[in-house]
Amino acid sequence: MDVSSKTSNDISFDDFKEQIISDYEIAFLSRTCSLLGRKEVLTGKAKFGIFGDGKELPQLAMARSFKNGDFRSGYYRDQTFMMALGLLKPKDFFHALYATTDIEKEPMSAGRQMGGHFLTHSLNTDGSWKDLTKQKNSSADISCTAGQMPRLLGLAQASKVYRNLKGLDGAKFSVNGDEIAWGTIGNASTSEGMFFETINAAGVLQVPMVISIWDDEYGISVPAKYHTTKEDISKVLSGFQRTESEKGYEIFKVNGWDYTALMHAYENAADIARQEHVPVMIHVKELTQPQGHSTSGSHERYKDNKRLEWERDFDCNKRFKEWILESGIANNEELEAIEKRIKRTVREAKKQAWEEYLQGLLAAKKTLVALIEQASSKSPNKNFLNKLKNDLIATEEPIKKDLAISARKALRFLLGESSTEKAALIEWTSKFLQEAQDIYSNNLYSENENKATNINAVAPIFKDDSEQVDGRVILRDNFDKLFEKYPNTLIFGEDTGAIGDVNQGLEGMQEKYGAIRVADTGIRETTIIGQGIGMALRGLRPIAEIQYLDYIFYAMTTLTDDLASLLYRTAGKQKAPLIIRTRGHRLEGIWHSGSQMGGLIHLLRGMYILAPRNMTQAAGFYNTLLKSDEPALVIESLNGYRLKERKPNNLGEFCTPIGKVETIKKGSDITLVSYGSTLRIVEKAAKELLEVGIDAEIIDAQTLLPFDIDKDVVESIKKTNRLLVIDEDVPGGCSAYLLNEIIEKQGAFKYLDSAPQTLSAKAHRPAYGTDGDYFSKPNREDIFEKVYAIMHESSPNDFPKLR
C-alpha cells in the first residue's frame, strides 16, 4: 500500500479523497483487529493481548512520512503504523496472538514474543544483510517500558555517521544519511530514566530522530499526575526547544484525534529531522484507550464515568469519521459499506489463522493417537493407555504441550516392555520433543558459518628480538590496525576520544582517525550501549566502551533485555554485532574491582563474555570478533595495562579463539581453573606448590560464555583426578557456574578422587587498599593452602596438616 505523503497542492480532490478513505480503512481495520483480538484472549485461544486501539490516527500520520531506509524503535501499541506500511496483515496479527511458531506465518518473532511486538527482517537466510535502504525497517520491540529508547539513539546516530564520515561505504544501509529513526513511547513511560538519558544524548549529538509520545493520560491505572511534573511531558522538556543561537529539539504538540493537524506535524517533523539532522519530539495529546491497557483487566475499574464518556466522544476513529462526513469526503452509506467489508475480512483472517495454527497439531495428534493405540494392544497396561488415548482424542484443539505430555506419560505405562510398537512411540516422542525444543531454543547465538566460535585461532607471532612493552601499547597498536582494516569500525565512551581512554589503550587514535570514529561521550552508560546497538543494527561495527566493569550495571537492562536477546527474539532475523569493551578485576576498592561475573554470565546469555588474562589475549579477541558478527563483552584486566608483554608482529591478525580454554602450565596432581587477573596469582602460587611437591596444572578459562566447547578441562581431570576453580567473584558466582560446566556437562565427576572445590572472594565487595584486597579476594596464600588441604585429605602422610 502506498502511504507516501502528498499535500493538498500536489493532488486532485479525487486523489485526496482516495488517500483519506484509504487511511480510514486502515484505521478501522486496525481497530477491528484489536476488538476481535481481545475476544480471542477472553475465549482462551490466546494467552494475552495488548493492542493499538485509540492510537490509530497519529500512527497513520507517522506512516505517511516514513520512507525506505528509515527505522522504527517503538512501543507495543504501533499495530496501525505497521498495517499502514503493509508490514502487518490481519492474519499475521492473529498468528502472533496464537503464538504460531512458523516464521512465514508469524513474521514478527515466530511466536517467541506476545502480539504487539513488531520487527522487519534485516537478514537473508544465510545471515547476510538485506538492502535496508530499499525497505521500511523496524527494530525488534521489547516489552520493558522505555527499553526501546537507547537503541533509538544509535539508529539515528548511524545516519549521522553515514552522512559525515568520508570514505565509508553505506551500500545497503544508508543513502547519504537521509534516514530518520522514529521512536514511539507511551506518556507514562517517559518517567523512566532511559527516556531522559536518551533525550539528553540525542540533543547533544543532534541526530535525525523523531520521537512520538502517545499520551492517553494514564500508565495502566495510574493517572498522569503521578508520572509527570505539570502532567505534561512537553512542558517539562520545553527547555530542550532549539533557538536561533542554541541547538536542541524541535517540539510539536498536537491532539491525537485531529487528522489534518497530525499530518502537518509529521510532515514538518520529517523535513526537519531528515534535512537538518535535528531531533524532533511530537507530543500527541488527548488519546484514548477504548479497551483499557490490556486484556488483564478493565479500565472501568480506575476511570470514572466522566473520563469514560470523554474517551468515547474523543475516540480518534470516531472523530475521524465525523470529519470525513462533515467535509463531504464520503457519506455514511459509503463508510458503513467499508466497515462491513473490513469486518468480514478480519473475521476470515482470524478463522484462517486459527485453522493454520491447528493444522500441524491436529495431524501430529492423529499420529500420536494411532501410536498409543498400537502400543497398548500388546501391553498389560492397556486400560491406562486407552484412557490416556481417549483423553487426547477429547482434546479438540491441542497444543504442543498436550502432545508432549500424552506421549511421555504413555511411555511410563510401557516401562519394562519391549515391542516394535513401543520403539515407534519412543522414536516419535524423541523426534517431536527435539523439534519442538529447537523451535523455542534456537538462534540464541549465531548459527551461520562465520559465527565467532568457528573463527580459527591464529597465534601471535614473536621474533627473537620482540620488544617488551606495556600491555596498553599492544592494545593501542592493535586497534590502530583494526581501524585501518575495517572502515566501518568506530569506538566511543567516556574519556575514549581526546585522551585515548583512561588507560591510554587508544592513545592518539582520535587524532589519527577523527572524532566520529573515536569519540568521547557523556557519563551515560545506558545510551552508550544504545548507541552501539542502533549503529550495529544498521551495518556499522561499533565498540562501546564502559569505563569500568562496575558501571556496566547502569546499562544492564539494555544489555540483557535488548542486545543479548535480539537474535533469539527475532528468530534470527536481526543482528547487532556490538562489542562492549570494559575493564575490571583486582584493583582497589568497592567500585573499581569489578568481578561480578556470576551476574553477567546469567543475565547475558546470547552474548559472548570474554575475560582475557593479558592485553595480547584481549587484542586477539577483538580481532576474532570483527571477523564474525555477534555481540560480545570483553573485560580487560584493569591492573594489566602497565605490565610488560612481548609485542606480536602480526597485530590485527592473530585471533584468540572463542569457546576454548588454554593450558598455561602442565601438571599431574590437581587441575586449577581460573581466568583474568587471578591467573597471575594462581601462577605464582603454583610455583610455591612445586616447592612442597605439588605439581598443579593451570587452565585459563578465557571465555566464560561459551566455556570450553572442546571439553579440554575434563581431559586434564582424567590425568590429575582433582579440581579447584579459583575466581574473585562472590561465593556461588562464576566459580559455581564453571563447576557446573565441568562436573555436570563435561561429566568430570567420574574421574575425581577428591571433592571438586571452589575458592572465591568473600561475599562482600572488596574493601579499599592493599590490605582490603588481600582480605577480600583470593590471595597467593589462600590458593596455596586450599590446594595443600585437598592434597592433605588425599595423602595425609605425604602432606601433613599445615595449620
C-alpha positions in Angstrom: 0.0 0.0 0.0 1.4 3.4 -1.0 1.4 5.7 2.0 3.6 8.4 0.6 2.6 11.8 1.8 1.1 14.2 -0.6 -0.1 17.8 0.2 -3.3 19.3 -1.0 -1.3 21.3 -3.5 0.0 18.1 -5.2 -3.2 16.2 -5.7 -6.7 16.5 -7.1 -9.8 16.1 -4.9 -10.2 12.6 -6.1 -6.7 11.7 -5.1 -7.2 13.5 -1.8 -10.4 11.5 -1.2 -8.7 8.3 -2.1 -6.0 9.0 0.5 -8.5 9.8 3.2 -10.6 6.8 2.5 -7.5 4.6 2.5 -6.5 5.9 5.9 -10.0 5.4 7.2 -9.9 1.8 6.0 -6.6 1.1 7.8 -7.8 2.8 11.0 -11.0 0.7 11.0 -9.1 -2.4 10.1 -6.7 -2.0 13.0 -9.5 -1.2 15.4 -11.5 -4.3 14.3 -8.4 -6.5 14.9 -8.0 -5.0 18.3 -11.6 -5.7 19.3 -11.7 -9.2 17.9 -8.2 -9.9 19.3 -9.5 -9.2 22.8 -12.3 -11.7 22.3 -9.8 -14.3 21.3 -7.9 -13.9 24.5 -11.1 -13.9 26.7 -12.3 -17.2 25.0 -8.9 -18.8 25.8 -7.4 -19.1 22.3 -4.7 -16.7 23.2 -2.8 -16.0 26.4 -2.6 -12.2 26.5 -3.5 -9.2 24.3 -2.2 -5.7 24.3 -3.4 -3.6 21.3 -3.1 -0.3 19.5 -6.7 0.9 19.7 -7.0 4.6 20.4 -3.7 5.4 18.7 -4.7 4.9 15.1 -4.7 8.4 13.6 -1.2 9.6 14.7 0.3 6.3 13.5 -1.3 6.8 10.1 0.4 10.3 10.0 3.7 8.8 11.0 3.4 6.1 8.4 2.9 8.7 5.6 6.2 10.4 6.4 8.2 7.1 6.9 10.4 6.3 4.0 12.5 3.4 2.8 15.7 3.1 4.8 14.0 4.7 7.9 13.9 2.7 11.1 11.3 2.4 13.9 12.2 1.8 17.5 8.8 1.5 19.1 6.2 0.8 21.6 3.8 -2.2 21.6 0.8 0.0 20.5 2.1 0.5 17.0 0.0 -2.0 15.1 -1.8 0.6 13.0 1.6 2.0 11.8 2.7 -1.5 10.8 -0.5 -2.1 9.0 -0.3 1.2 7.2 3.1 0.3 5.8 1.8 -3.2 4.7 4.1 -4.9 7.2 1.3 -6.4 9.3 -1.7 -8.1 7.8 -4.7 -9.2 9.8 -3.8 -12.9 9.5 -0.3 -12.0 10.8 -1.9 -10.2 13.7 -3.9 -13.3 14.7 -1.0 -15.7 14.2 1.0 -13.6 16.6 -1.8 -13.7 19.1 -1.9 -17.5 18.9 1.9 -17.7 19.1 2.3 -19.6 15.8 5.9 -20.9 15.6 6.2 -20.7 11.8 8.2 -17.6 10.9 6.4 -17.4 7.5 3.0 -17.2 9.2 4.1 -15.2 12.2 6.9 -13.0 10.8 7.4 -10.8 13.9 9.0 -13.5 16.1 7.7 -17.0 15.2 5.7 -17.0 18.4 8.5 -16.0 20.8 7.0 -12.7 21.7 3.5 -11.7 22.6 1.4 -9.8 20.0 2.1 -6.1 19.6 5.9 -6.6 19.3 7.0 -5.8 15.8 10.0 -6.1 13.6 11.1 -6.4 10.0 13.6 -8.8 8.6 17.1 -7.3 8.1 18.9 -10.6 7.2 18.8 -13.1 4.5 18.6 -16.8 5.3 22.4 -17.1 5.5 22.6 -14.2 8.0 23.9 -11.7 5.5 22.4 -8.2 5.3 19.5 -7.3 3.1 19.5 -3.9 1.4 17.9 -1.9 4.2 17.7 1.2 2.1 15.1 -0.4 -0.1 12.7 -1.4 2.7 11.0 0.2 5.6 12.6 -1.1 8.8 11.5 -1.8 12.4 13.9 -2.8 15.1 12.6 -5.6 17.3 10.4 -4.4 20.1 10.7 -5.3 23.8 8.1 -5.0 26.5 10.2 -3.2 29.0 8.9 0.3 29.3 11.3 2.9 27.6 13.6 0.0 26.7 13.3 1.0 23.1 14.8 4.4 23.7 18.6 3.7 24.0 18.7 1.8 20.7 16.7 4.6 19.0 19.6 6.9 19.7 22.0 4.6 17.9 19.7 4.1 14.9 19.6 7.8 14.5 23.3 8.3 15.0 24.0 5.8 12.2 22.6 8.3 9.7 24.9 11.0 11.1 27.9 8.7 10.7 26.9 7.7 7.2 26.4 11.4 6.2 29.6 12.8 7.7 32.2 10.0 7.7 34.1 10.3 4.4 35.1 7.2 2.5 32.6 5.0 4.3 30.6 2.6 2.1 27.0 2.9 3.1 25.6 0.5 0.5 22.6 -1.5 1.9 22.5 0.8 4.9 22.2 4.4 4.1 21.7 7.0 1.3 23.7 10.0 2.3 22.5 9.7 5.9 18.9 10.8 5.0 17.2 8.1 7.1 15.2 9.0 10.2 14.9 6.9 13.3 11.3 7.1 14.5 10.7 6.3 18.2 7.4 5.9 19.9 6.6 5.7 23.6 3.7 6.0 26.0 3.3 9.0 28.1 3.8 7.1 31.4 7.0 5.5 30.2 8.6 8.9 29.8 9.1 8.7 33.6 11.8 6.2 33.0 15.5 7.1 33.3 16.2 5.6 29.9 13.9 8.1 28.3 15.5 11.2 29.9 19.0 9.9 29.2 18.2 9.3 25.5 16.5 12.7 25.1 19.5 14.4 26.5 22.0 12.4 24.5 20.1 12.9 21.2 20.1 16.7 21.9 23.8 16.7 22.4 24.5 14.6 19.4 22.0 16.3 17.1 20.8 13.2 15.4 17.8 12.7 13.0 15.3 11.3 15.4 11.6 11.8 15.7 10.1 10.7 19.0 6.3 10.4 19.3 4.8 10.3 22.7 1.3 8.7 22.7 -0.4 10.5 25.6 -3.6 9.0 26.9 -3.0 10.4 30.4 -2.6 7.0 32.1 0.0 4.4 32.9 -2.2 1.3 33.3 -4.3 2.6 36.2 -2.1 5.4 37.3 -3.0 8.9 36.0 -0.5 11.5 34.7 -0.3 13.4 37.9 1.7 10.6 39.4 4.0 10.3 36.4 4.9 13.7 35.1 5.6 17.1 36.6 2.9 19.5 35.5 1.2 16.4 33.9 2.7 17.5 30.6 5.9 16.0 29.3 6.4 18.6 26.5 6.2 21.4 29.2 8.8 19.6 31.2 11.1 19.3 28.2 10.4 22.8 26.8 14.0 23.7 27.8 15.2 21.4 25.1 13.5 23.6 22.4 16.1 24.9 20.0 16.6 28.6 19.3 18.4 30.6 16.7 21.5 30.5 18.8 21.3 27.2 20.6 20.9 23.7 19.3 18.3 21.4 20.7 14.9 19.9 19.7 12.0 21.0 17.7 8.9 20.2 19.8 5.4 19.8 18.4 2.2 19.3 20.4 -0.9 18.0 18.6 -4.2 16.4 19.5 -4.4 12.7 18.6 -7.9 13.0 17.1 -7.0 15.9 14.7 -6.2 14.3 11.4 -5.1 17.3 9.4 -3.0 18.7 12.3 -1.3 15.3 12.7 -0.5 15.1 9.0 1.1 18.6 9.0 3.0 17.9 12.3 4.6 14.7 10.9 5.4 16.2 7.5 7.2 19.1 9.3 9.0 16.8 11.7 10.2 14.6 9.0 11.6 17.5 6.9 13.5 19.0 9.9 15.0 15.7 11.0 15.8 14.4 7.6 17.3 17.5 6.1 18.8 19.2 9.1 19.7 16.2 11.4 17.8 17.8 14.3 15.9 15.7 16.8 12.2 16.3 16.9 9.6 15.5 19.6 5.9 15.2 18.9 3.7 15.1 21.9 0.4 13.6 20.8 -2.2 14.6 23.4 -5.8 13.6 24.0 -5.6 9.9 23.0 -7.8 7.2 24.4 -7.8 3.6 25.4 -11.1 2.1 24.2 -10.3 -1.3 25.7 -8.1 -0.2 28.6 -4.4 -1.1 28.9 -4.6 -4.8 28.1 -6.7 -8.0 28.4 -5.5 -8.3 32.0 -8.2 -6.0 33.3 -10.9 -3.4 32.6 -10.2 0.4 32.7 -13.7 0.8 34.2 -12.1 -0.1 37.5 -10.0 3.1 37.6 -11.7 5.6 35.3 -14.8 7.5 36.4 -17.8 7.9 34.2 -16.9 11.4 33.2 -13.5 10.2 31.8 -15.1 7.2 30.1 -17.6 9.4 28.4 -14.9 11.8 27.3 -12.9 8.9 25.8 -15.9 7.7 23.9 -16.5 11.2 22.5 -12.8 11.8 21.6 -12.0 8.4 20.2 -9.8 9.2 17.3 -11.5 6.9 14.9 -14.9 8.4 15.8 -13.6 11.9 15.3 -12.0 10.9 12.0 -15.3 9.5 10.7 -17.2 12.6 11.8 -14.6 14.8 10.0 -14.9 12.8 6.8 -18.7 13.1 6.9 -18.7 16.8 7.7 -16.2 17.5 4.9 -18.2 15.7 2.4 -15.4 13.3 1.5 -17.8 10.4 1.9 -21.3 9.7 3.1 -22.4 7.4 5.8 -23.5 4.7 3.5 -20.1 4.5 1.8 -18.3 4.3 5.2 -20.7 1.7 6.5 -20.1 -0.4 3.4 -16.3 -0.2 4.0 -16.8 -1.1 7.7 -18.9 -4.2 6.8 -16.3 -5.4 4.2 -13.4 -4.9 6.7 -15.3 -6.8 9.5 -15.7 -9.7 7.1 -12.1 -9.6 6.1 -10.9 -9.6 9.7 -13.2 -12.5 10.7 -12.0 -14.5 7.8 -8.3 -13.8 8.6 -8.9 -14.9 12.2 -10.6 -18.1 11.0 -7.8 -18.9 8.6 -5.1 -18.2 11.1 -6.6 -20.5 13.7 -7.1 -23.2 11.2 -3.4 -22.9 10.0 -2.3 -22.8 13.6 -4.1 -26.1 14.4 -3.4 -27.9 11.1 0.0 -29.4 12.0 -1.0 -30.0 15.6 -4.1 -32.0 14.6 -2.0 -34.1 12.2 0.5 -34.8 15.0 -2.3 -35.7 17.4 -3.7 -38.2 14.9 -0.4 -39.9 14.5 0.2 -40.0 18.3 -3.2 -41.4 19.0 -2.5 -44.2 16.5 0.9 -44.9 18.0 -0.5 -45.1 21.6 -3.3 -47.4 20.4 -0.8 -49.7 18.7 1.4 -49.8 21.7 -1.5 -50.5 24.0 -2.6 -53.5 22.0 0.2 -55.7 23.5 0.6 -54.0 26.8 -0.7 -55.3 30.2 -1.4 -51.6 30.9 -3.8 -51.4 28.0 -6.6 -49.8 30.2 -4.3 -47.0 31.3 -3.1 -46.3 27.8 -6.6 -46.3 26.4 -7.7 -43.7 28.9 -4.7 -41.6 28.0 -5.5 -42.0 24.3 -9.2 -41.2 24.8 -8.3 -38.1 26.8 -6.1 -37.0 23.9 -8.8 -37.6 21.4 -11.2 -35.5 23.5 -8.7 -32.6 23.3 -10.2 -31.0 20.2 -7.7 -28.1 19.9 -4.4 -29.5 21.2 -1.2 -27.5 21.7 2.3 -28.9 21.6 2.3 -29.3 25.4 -0.7 -31.6 25.3 1.0 -33.9 22.8 4.3 -33.9 24.7 2.5 -34.8 28.0 0.5 -37.6 26.4 3.5 -39.1 24.7 5.7 -39.0 27.7 3.1 -40.4 30.1 2.3 -43.2 27.6 6.0 -44.3 27.8 5.7 -44.6 31.6 3.0 -47.3 31.2 5.3 -49.2 28.9 8.2 -49.4 31.3 9.9 -52.8 31.1 8.2 -53.8 27.9 9.8 -54.4 24.5 7.9 -54.2 21.2 8.2 -52.6 17.8 5.1 -50.5 18.7 6.9 -49.1 21.8 10.0 -48.5 19.7 7.9 -46.5 17.2 6.3 -44.4 20.0 9.8 -43.7 21.5 11.1 -42.6 18.1 8.1 -40.3 17.5 8.3 -38.8 21.0 12.1 -38.1 20.8 11.8 -36.5 17.4 8.7 -34.5 18.4 10.4 -33.2 21.6 13.7 -32.4 19.8 11.9 -30.5 17.0 9.7 -28.6 19.4 12.6 -27.7 21.7 14.6 -26.4 18.7 11.7 -24.2 17.7 11.8 -22.5 21.0 15.5 -22.6 21.7 17.4 -22.0 18.5 19.2 -18.7 17.5 20.4 -17.8 20.9 23.8 -17.5 19.2 24.6 -17.3 15.6 24.1 -20.5 13.6 25.9 -19.2 10.5 29.2 -20.3 9.1 31.0 -17.2 10.3 29.9 -17.5 13.9 32.6 -16.5 16.3 33.2 -20.0 17.6 34.1 -21.0 14.1 36.9 -18.5 13.7 40.1 -20.4 13.9 42.9 -19.4 16.3 45.8 -17.5 14.9 48.8 -17.4 17.2 50.6 -14.2 17.9 54.0 -14.2 16.2 57.0 -13.1 18.1 60.5 -12.5 16.8 63.5 -13.3 19.0 64.0 -9.6 19.5 60.3 -8.8 20.1 60.3 -5.8 22.4 58.7 -5.9 25.8 56.1 -3.1 26.1 53.3 -2.1 28.3 50.2 -4.1 27.7 48.2 -1.0 26.8 50.6 -0.4 23.8 49.7 -3.8 22.4 46.0 -2.8 22.6 46.6 0.6 21.1 48.6 -0.6 18.2 46.2 -3.5 17.5 43.3 -1.0 17.5 45.2 1.1 15.0 45.4 -1.9 12.7 41.7 -2.7 13.1 40.6 0.9 12.4 42.7 0.8 9.3 41.4 -2.6 8.2 37.7 -2.1 9.0 36.5 1.4 7.9 33.0 0.8 9.5 34.5 0.2 12.9 34.2 3.0 15.5 34.7 3.3 19.2 33.1 5.6 21.8 32.8 6.1 25.5 33.7 8.2 28.5 37.3 9.6 28.0 37.7 7.4 24.9 38.5 10.1 22.5 40.7 13.0 23.3 42.9 11.3 26.0 42.7 7.8 24.4 40.8 6.2 27.3 41.8 6.3 31.0 44.5 3.7 30.5 45.8 5.0 27.2 44.8 2.0 25.2 43.6 4.3 22.4 46.3 6.9 22.7 46.5 9.0 19.5 43.6 7.2 17.8 41.2 10.1 17.7 43.9 12.4 16.2 44.6 9.8 13.5 41.0 8.6 12.7 38.9 11.6 13.7 36.2 12.3 16.3 33.5 10.4 14.5 35.3 7.1 14.7 37.0 7.6 18.1 34.6 9.6 20.2 34.0 10.9 23.7 30.6 10.6 25.3 28.9 11.9 28.3 28.6 9.9 31.5 25.6 7.8 30.4 26.2 4.1 30.2 22.7 3.1 29.1 22.8 5.2 26.0 26.4 4.3 25.2 25.2 0.8 24.8 22.1 2.1 23.0 24.3 3.9 20.5 26.1 0.7 19.9 23.0 -1.4 19.4 21.4 1.0 17.0 24.5 1.5 14.9 25.2 -2.2 14.8 21.6 -2.8 13.5 22.5 -0.5 10.6 25.7 -2.2 9.4 28.3 -0.4 11.4 30.8 -2.2 13.7 30.7 -0.2 16.9 32.8 -0.8 20.0 31.1 0.7 23.0 33.4 1.4 26.0 32.1 1.2 29.5 34.9 2.8 31.6 34.8 0.2 34.4 33.0 -3.1 34.8 31.4 -1.9 38.0 29.5 0.7 35.9 28.1 -1.7 33.4 25.1 -2.3 35.7 23.8 1.1 34.7 23.3 -0.4 31.3 22.4 -3.9 32.3 18.7 -3.6 31.4 19.5 -2.6 27.9 22.2 -5.3 27.6 20.0 -8.2 28.9 16.6 -7.2 27.6 17.6 -5.8 24.2 21.1 -6.8 23.0 21.5 -10.3 24.4 18.0 -11.4 23.4 17.9 -9.8 19.9 18.9 -12.7 17.7 16.7 -15.1 19.8 13.6 -12.9 19.9 13.8 -12.2 16.2 14.2 -15.9 15.4 17.5 -15.0 13.6 16.1 -12.1 11.5 18.0 -9.3 13.1 21.5 -9.0 14.5 23.5 -6.3 16.3 27.2 -7.3 16.4 28.2 -4.8 19.1 31.4 -5.2 21.0 31.4 -3.8 24.5 34.9 -3.0 25.9 35.4 -2.6 29.6 37.9 -3.3 32.3 37.7 -4.8 35.7 39.1 -7.2 38.3 41.6 -6.8 41.0 42.4 -3.1 41.6 41.4 -1.2 44.7 38.1 -0.8 46.5 34.4 -1.4 46.1 33.8 0.4 42.8 37.0 -0.3 40.8 37.5 -4.0 41.3 34.6 -5.3 39.3 34.3 -9.1 39.3 30.6 -9.6 39.3 30.9 -12.3 36.7 28.2 -14.6 38.1 25.5 -12.0 37.4 26.8 -11.2 34.0 27.1 -14.8 32.7 23.5 -15.5 33.8 21.9 -12.2 32.6 23.7 -12.0 29.3 23.0 -15.4 27.7 23.0 -14.6 24.0 26.3 -12.7 24.1 29.9 -13.8 24.4 31.7 -13.0 27.7 35.4 -12.9 27.4 37.9 -12.5 30.2 41.4 -12.3 28.8 44.3 -12.5 31.3 46.5 -10.1 29.4 46.3 -7.5 26.7 47.6 -9.8 23.9 44.7 -12.1 24.6 42.3 -9.2 24.7 43.6 -7.8 21.3 43.2 -11.3 19.8 39.6 -11.4 21.0 38.9 -8.1 19.2 40.4 -9.5 16.1 38.3 -12.6 16.3 35.1 -10.7 16.9 35.5 -8.4 14.0 35.8 -11.4 11.7 32.3 -12.5 12.9 29.1 -10.7 13.6 28.0 -11.4 17.1 27.7 -9.3 20.3 30.3 -9.7 23.0 31.6 -8.2 26.2 35.4 -8.1 26.6 36.7 -7.5 30.1 40.3 -6.3 30.1 42.3 -6.8 33.3 42.4 -3.5 35.0 45.8 -3.9 36.6 47.4 -5.2 33.4 47.8 -2.1 31.3 51.3 -1.3 32.6 52.6 -4.9 32.9 55.2 -5.8 30.3 54.3 -8.1 27.4 56.1 -9.2 24.3 54.7 -7.2 21.3 53.4 -9.5 18.5 54.5 -8.9 14.9 51.1 -9.8 13.4 48.9 -7.1 15.2 45.4 -7.0 13.8 45.7 -10.6 12.5 46.2 -13.0 15.4 43.0 -14.4 16.9 42.2 -15.6 20.3 39.7 -18.4 19.9 36.3 -18.1 21.5 35.0 -21.1 23.5 38.4 -22.6 24.0 40.5 -22.8 27.2 44.3 -22.6 27.3 46.5 -24.8 29.4 49.3 -22.4 30.6 51.1 -24.9 32.9 51.2 -28.7 32.7 50.9 -30.6 35.9 49.9 -34.0 37.3 48.4 -33.6 40.8 45.5 -31.1 40.5 43.7 -29.1 37.9 43.4 -25.4 38.7 40.9 -23.4 36.6 40.8 -19.6 36.7 40.7 -16.5 34.4 41.5 -12.9 34.2 43.8 -11.2 36.7 43.5 -14.0 39.2 45.5 -16.2 36.8 48.7 -14.3 37.6 48.2 -15.1 41.3 47.5 -18.7 40.5 50.7 -19.0 38.5 52.7 -17.6 41.4 51.0 -19.9 43.9 51.7 -22.9 41.6 55.4 -22.2 41.7 55.3 -22.3 45.5 53.3 -25.5 45.5 56.1 -27.1 43.5 58.4 -26.5 46.4 56.3 -28.8 48.6 55.9 -31.5 45.9 52.5 -30.5 44.4 52.5 -30.2 40.6 49.4 -28.2 39.5 48.0 -28.0 36.0 46.7 -24.5 35.3 43.9 -23.8 32.8 42.8 -20.4 31.7 39.1 -20.4 31.0 39.5 -17.3 28.8 35.9 -17.3 27.6 33.1 -17.7 30.1 30.3 -17.7 27.6 30.8 -20.1 25.9 33.1 -22.2 28.1 35.4 -24.9 26.9 33.4 -26.2 23.9 36.1 -28.8 23.2 35.9 -30.2 26.8 39.6 -29.9 27.5 39.2 -29.4 31.2 37.8 -32.9 31.7 40.8 -34.3 29.8 43.0 -32.6 32.4 41.0 -34.0 35.3 41.3 -37.5 33.8 45.0 -37.1 34.5 45.0 -35.2 37.8 41.8 -36.5 39.3 41.3 -33.3 41.3 39.8 -29.9 40.6 39.9 -26.4 42.2 38.1 -23.5 40.5 39.5 -20.1 41.6 38.0 -16.7 40.9 37.4 -13.4 42.5 33.6 -13.3 42.2 31.4 -13.9 45.2 30.9 -17.4 46.6 28.4 -19.3 44.3 29.1 -16.9 41.5 31.1 -17.7 38.4 33.0 -20.4 40.1 29.8 -22.3 40.7 28.9 -21.8 37.0 32.3 -23.2 36.0 31.9 -26.1 38.4 28.5 -27.0 36.8 30.0 -26.8 33.3 32.9 -29.1 34.3 31.3 -31.6 36.7 27.8 -31.9 35.2 28.1 -31.0 31.5 31.6 -32.5 30.9 31.0 -35.4 33.2 34.2 -34.9 35.2 32.7 -36.3 38.4 33.6 -39.8 37.0 37.3 -39.0 37.2 37.6 -37.3 40.6 39.3 -38.8 43.6 38.6 -35.7 45.7 35.6 -33.5 46.0 35.7 -30.7 43.5 36.1 -27.3 45.2 36.0 -23.6 44.6 37.9 -20.7 46.0 36.3 -17.3 45.6 36.2 -13.9 47.1 34.3 -13.0 50.2 30.5 -12.3 49.9 31.1 -8.5 50.3 32.5 -6.1 47.8 36.3 -5.7 48.1 37.5 -3.3 50.6 39.9 -0.4 49.7 43.6 -0.6 49.9 46.2 -3.3 49.7 45.0 -5.0 52.9 41.4 -4.6 51.7 42.2 -6.5 48.6 44.2 -9.2 50.4 41.4 -10.0 52.9 38.6 -9.6 50.3 39.7 -11.7 47.3 41.7 -14.9 46.9 45.4 -14.3 47.5 48.5 -16.4 46.9 48.5 -17.9 50.4 44.8 -18.8 50.1 45.4 -20.7 46.9 48.4 -22.5 48.3 46.6 -23.5 51.4 43.4 -24.6 49.6 45.4 -26.8 47.2 47.5 -28.2 50.0 44.4 -29.1 52.1 43.0 -31.0 49.1 46.2 -32.9 48.8 46.4 -33.5 52.6 43.0 -35.1 52.6 44.1 -37.4 49.8 47.5 -38.2 51.2 48.0 -37.0 54.8 51.3 -38.8 55.2 52.8 -37.1 52.2 51.2 -33.7 53.0 50.9 -33.4 56.8 48.4 -30.9 58.2 49.5 -27.3 57.6 47.6 -25.5 60.4 
